[in-house]
Amino acid sequence: MRRELNLAVLSAAIGLSLSAVPSVHAANSVTAVDLDWTGAVVTCRTIQYVLENEMDYKVKTVSMPGGAGAWEAVRAGDVDYYCETWPSYNPVKSEYLTEYGGDGSLSIVADTGIVGSSGYYVPRYMVEGDSERGIEATAPDLKSYTDLNKYKDLFKSLESGDRGTVIACPVVAWECEDQKRMDLLEVDFHAQIMGSETAHWAEMQAKYKRGEPFFAYAWAPHWIHAALDMVEIEMPVYDEAKWPATTWAQDVTFKFANPKFMEENPDVVKLLEKHRLTNSQQATMIYEIDVNKRDTDEVVEEWMAANESVWRTWLP
């Protein structure tokens, strides 16, 4: 019942943005979700590039956060496909996808090629020190979540009071459950949600530049691991029955779509089936967009121009 209420609220919340989307698509037009993390945007735009430049399709994009609301939009037919989902972040999959026990109102199309991992990190200088920066190790024994309470005073903030702080998953809709995870594992930390991916990385980078302690959520593939030297903190091995008192499963990401759309648009489905990006290919574009602050479409078009031999294999 709680999930049904959540979906109803989320559907209502996105109703205004979807109201302009026609329920019956014009010939050679598709509607896709423009998701709220750079990696997914890159994946979606590479598909969009081929649809518009090689297959004579018009692509309408609807911006919304990844999560239950976007899944419901695809199920309702307001959006046609979802180009990169991380299954461990989306418990709603068990309602819609037959592979996870759902009702089949959505269908998996194919893997994206991106294999994701998620976890919690501290800067290496906390554990090992950094002689070049004059930083001494402040948490030399910090290896596991079981060690965090010992060092919680290092991670206090104005918001956390006497508790430590975890710079948590930045978007509530992603359903990371950081606070619940800390509570279930009896880690006396407050989950600080920055509200956007940009703010999340900026907070980590600012603390790193100042040589301050931080304990933060991050995922890969991502440029942050090249920018900051960090150590992953051990968490309990993934166990669906115990979630979220465990780490995330490795995410073999995939695309899914509305079944009616798939039936009516076999050429688009063939593109989605053949489309693949590697972690390295995606990370290259993420770096240019997030670190070098370049325009997303410019970066994608540049990559497509330089990798024609790759994307031509995606064509139906």
N, C-alpha and C positions, 0 to 999 in steps of 0.2 A: 504493500500500500504506500509506504514511504517513497519508494522508487517511482510509483505511478504519479504521486503528487509532484515529485521533483520534475518529472518529465513534462507534466502539465504546465508547471510554472516556467520551465525553460522554453517550452514551445510558445507560450504566450509572450515571453520576453523577446523572442526572435521574430515574432509575428510581423512587426512593423517593417523589419529589414527584408522579409520575404514577401511582403504584400505586393511588391512590384514584379515578382517573378511569375510569369504566366504558367497556368497549370497545364496548358497544352503547348508543347514546344514547336516553334517554327522549324521549317525544314533546315537541316544542317545547323542546329543550335543546341548547345548543352549548357547546363548550369552546374558549377562546381563550387565547393567550399574553399575560401581563401583562409587558411588556418593561421593560428597565432604563434607559431614558432618558425624560425627562419628555415630550418631544414625541411619542414613540410612545405613551406612556400616554394622553395627551390624545386622540390619534387613536382608540385602541382604546375609550376610555370614551365617546366620542361615538357610536360604533357600538353599543356596549353599551346606552347610554341608549335608543336607538330600538328595539332588539330587546326590551328589557324593558318599556318604557313604551308602545310603540305596536304591537308585534307579538306580545306575549304569550309571549315566550321567556324561559327561565331561562338565564343565562350563567354558566358556571363558569370562573374564571380560574386559570391556572397560572403562577406567577412563575418566570421564568428569564431569563438574559441572552440578548440577541440573538446569533445566530451559529449554527454548525453543529448544536449540540445541539437548538436550538429547531426548526430546519428538519427534523431527523430525527424529532422528535416529531410534526410535522404529517404527514410522509410515512408514519409508522407508524399514523396514525389516532388517536393519543392526544390530539391537539389538532386542531381543525377548520380554523382559518385563522390567518393571520399578517397583522396589519393595517397594518404599515408596515415595509418593508424598503428599505435603501439598497444598491443593487446593487454599488457599488464596494467595499463592506465585506464582501461575501459571495461569495468564490470558489466556495463550494459550489453556487452557482446553476448552474454548468456541469455538475453531476452530475444535477440534478433537473428543470430547466426546459428544454423543447424550444427555446425562443427563444435559449438560450445553449448549445445543443448537448447538453443533458441527455436523460435517458431518459423524461421526461414523467410521472414519479411525483408531481410537484407541478405545479399549473397557476396561471399568472398570472390574476388576476381582473380587476383594473383599477388605474389610477393612484390615488394618494391625493390628488393635488393639490399635495403638498409637493415643492418642488424644492430639494434640498440642495446645499451646497457645503462643502468642508473644506479646511483649510490650517493654516499656522503663522504666529504673530503675535508681535510685540514691542510694548511700550507706546510710544506716539508720543513720549513725553518722552525716550526713549533716542535717537531719531533727530533730533528737532527741539528738545529741551529744553522746559521749562515755566517761564516767568518768574514766573508767579503762585505757583508752589510752590517757587521757588528751585532748580529742577533744571536742570543744564546737560546738553546733549547729550553722551552718552558714546559713541555709535556713529553719528556723522553720515553715514557712508558705507554703512551697513548697508541693503542693498536686496534682496540675493539670497542663496540658500544658499551661493554661492561666497564670500561675505564673512564667513560665520559663524566660520571658524577664526581670522580676524584678531582677532575680539573674544571668543574663547572664555573668556578669563580673567574676563570680566565675568559669565559664566554658571556659574562653578564652584560646586560644592556639596560637602558632606561625602561624599556618595555617589559623586560623579563623579571625585574625585581631581583629576588634571591636566586632565581633559576638561571641556568645557562641559556644561550640563544642558538637555535639552528636557523640559518638562512634557508628557508623552506622552499619547496616547489612554488614557483611564482604565481600560478594561476589556479584558483580554487576549482574551476571546472575540470581540471586534469585529474582530480580525485586521487592525489598522491597520499593523502591521509598522514601527513608528517606528524601532526600533534597527537593523533591517536596512536601512531607507531611509538612515539616517545613515551606516552603514558603506559601503553601495554608492556613495553620493555623496561619500565620503571626508570627511565632516563629523565632526570629532573630538568628538562629543557623546555623553553617556550618556542613555538614555531612562528617565526617572523615571515610573513608573506609580503613580498615586495610589490606584487600587483602586475608586473610585466617582466618578460624575459630581459628587456633592456635594463631595467632597474636592478634586477637580480644580479646580472654580471657586473654592473657598475659598482654595486655594493661590495662584491668580492674583490674586484680590482682595486678599489680605493683602500680597503683594509690591507691588501697585499702590498700595495705601494708604501703604506705607512709601517709595514712590518708588524701589524697587529694580529692577534689570534682571530680565527673564525672557523666555524664548523658549518658546512654548506652542502646543500643538494646540488648535484650536477648530473648531466647525462653525456653520453658519447654516441655518435660522433659529434664533436664540437670543438671549435677553436680554443675554448677556454683552457683545454689541457695542454695546448702549445704555449699559451700566454702565461700561465701560472704553474709553478712546480708544486704539485699537491700529492698527498698520500691518501689513499682510500681507507676509510675506517671499516673494519669488518662488522658485518651485520649477520643475523641468523639467515641461513640458506632459505631461498624461496620455498614456501609451502602454501599452496592455495587455501588449504583448510585453516591455516593460522594467520593469513593475511588480515591486517597489515602489520602484524608483529614479526615481519620478515623483510628481507630485501626484495627487490623486484626480480621477476623472472627475466632472463634474456629475451629481448623483444625482436622476434622475426617479424618485421613490419609488413603490412599488406594493404591492398586497395579493396574496397568493397563498393557495391552499387545497389541501386534499386532494381529488383528483378525485372520489372516491366520495362525499364529503360534498357536493360541488357538485351531483352528479347527484341526490342524495336531498333536497336543500334548495334548490330553485330560488328561493324567496322570499328567503332569506338572501343568496343570490348576487346577486339583483337589488338588494338594499340595498347590498351591497359595491360593486357596479358603479356605482351612482348617487352613493354617498358621496364627497364632496370637501371638503377644507379648504384654504384658502390659507395661504401662509407667515405672512401678517399675522394671520389668525384664530388659528392655532396659537400664534404668538409671544405674543399677548395672554394666553392661558391659561397658558403656560409662565411668564410674568413673575409672574402672580398666585401661582402655586404655589411657584416657586423663590425669588423675591425677597421677596414679601409673606408667604410661609410659610403660605399658606392650604391648607385641605383640598382634595385633588384632586377628589373627587366634588362638593363644594360649588361649586368653580369651574366645573366642566363643567356642572352643573345650572343655574347662573346664566347661563352662556353660551347654553345651549340655550333657556332661557326667553326670553332677549332676542333670539334669532335663529331663531324658529320658522319664519319665511318661508324660511330657508336649508334647515333640515333636513327640512322637509316635502317638499321636492323630491327627497329621497333615498328616500322610501317606495316600495315596489314597486307 
